[in-house]
């Protein structure tokens, strides 16, 4: 899965957000608030077509947390991205 084109990650008023630009900006909910892990997941999925398991393995290199926790958190966040309609593939 991969983030569809048309989103950028920015810091707005001290908060990290993914913002739709161009034609994607017309979408409802075209801005998503991101915590640190959410930002990392979002940016990974912007760069590459990855599975949830691959994302969790990448996060293991960043965070001192068990793989199972990272996978669970990744699945929860990916579900929100999928519901927002901004994921393509897998």
Secondary structure, 3 states (H helix, E strand, C coil): CEECCCEEEEEECCEEEEEECHHHHHCCCCEEEECHHHHHHHHHHHHCCCCHHHHHHHHHCCCCCCHHHHHHHHHHHHHHHHHCCCEECC
